């Protein structure tokens, strides 16, 4: 299983790299954690960008799932990154650990672009993912498919 997660709501002002989660953003992520627990999600790795809002989101998820040592900053997960590096890393991860699951905590417009490469014809790179939203992707023989999703407050 591959979980694509957008960070929670972040402060609108300040340096883009240092924008922290707002109290609403932390609440959204806690709601996501409850959904992940109900879904029995247990990613063996949580990759996130170096931007503060993604770091904080990943920390809350890892802590909430009892997986504090599972997260790490991975280059190429920033908002305007090209998905090629991430696609290669994802492929390697699942070749080396086929029975494990992976979570990527990142940003717009990167996440919909990544999803459109993983599932050609399934979604548009212009799709909007809400803050603290999560797409659950499963790999079935011929490629990735969207199995479920989470939108906070719904």
Buried (B, 14 or more C-beta within 10 A) or exposed (E): BBBBBBBBBBEEEEEEEEBBBBEBBBBBBBBBBEBBEEBEBBBEBBBBBEBBBBBBBBBBBBEBBEBEEBBEEBEBBBBEBEBEEBBEBBEEBBEEEEEEBBBBBBBBBBBBBBBBBBBEEBBEBEBEBBBBBBBBBEBEEEEBEBBEBBBBEE
